[in-house]
Each structure stands twice: as C-alpha cells, then as structure tokens.
Amino acid sequence: MNVALQGKNVYEDFEPRQDTLFFKVGAHGLISFHGRNYNIKKRMSADERNRLITDSATFFRVSSDCYVNVRNISVIGENHIFFGDTSKRLPCSGRKQQMIRHLLDQ
C-alpha cells in the first residue's frame, strides 16, 4: 500500500527540475520525463516547454530532442552518461561529454 501511495505522490507532486534525469520532446507539446524508476508523459504549453529547454543551469541538450538534467549525472564516460544509482544511461558524443564536464566544473 505504501508503494502505491509513494507512486501517486511522484505523479501528483512532479517537479521536472528536481525529479527528472532526462526528458525527450515529442510532437504537439508532449514531453516524456524519465526519472529514477518512472516515466511520465506530460503535455505542456509552448511557453512551459521553452522555459525548460532554456534552463541551461539545469538541462543540457544532448541530441535534437533529448535534454539531460546535469545535476543528476553521476558518471560521464564510455560514450554514455550515467545517472545516480540507477541503470539508466544515455548515449552521448565525446564533444557533448566535454561540454557537460565544462558545465559541471563551473
């Protein structure tokens, strides 16, 4: 029962800047947020979407439709970005990895 309640809170109290490992932008304002143990698809207005995309202190664009939360990156290497204690990872070019390292050093 507790697990169900915790899952419900994640969806109700979802905060993209803190809870998201990465997100992918889809068609018609649909954004797929990926967290530690969940994926949430949410429709957002153009203004909300632009605020997320332009938040360079939190999110970094690794491909045409994918943005990573730099605060939640644990390891960069082997042409992938790894997130915390999860098995989630994303492919990432060496150039993008170097740019993320530079952001993390600031």
C-alpha positions, 0 to 999 in steps of 0.5 A, a space after each residue: 500500500 505504501 508503494 502505491 501511495 509513494 507512486 501517486 505522490 511522484 505523479 501528483 507532486 512532479 517537479 521536472 527540475 528536481 525529479 527528472 534525469 532526462 526528458 525527450 520532446 515529442 510532437 504537439 507539446 508532449 514531453 516524456 520525463 524519465 526519472 529514477 524508476 518512472 516515466 511520465 508523459 506530460 503535455 505542456 504549453 509552448 511557453 512551459 516547454 521553452 522555459 525548460 529547454 532554456 534552463 541551461 543551469 539545469 538541462 543540457 541538450 544532448 541530441 535534437 530532442 533529448 535534454 539531460 538534467 546535469 545535476 543528476 549525472 553521476 558518471 560521464 564516460 564510455 560514450 554514455 552518461 550515467 545517472 545516480 544509482 540507477 541503470 539508466 544511461 544515455 548515449 552521448 558524443 565525446 564533444 557533448 561529454 566535454 561540454 557537460 564536464 565544462 558545465 559541471 566544473 563551473 
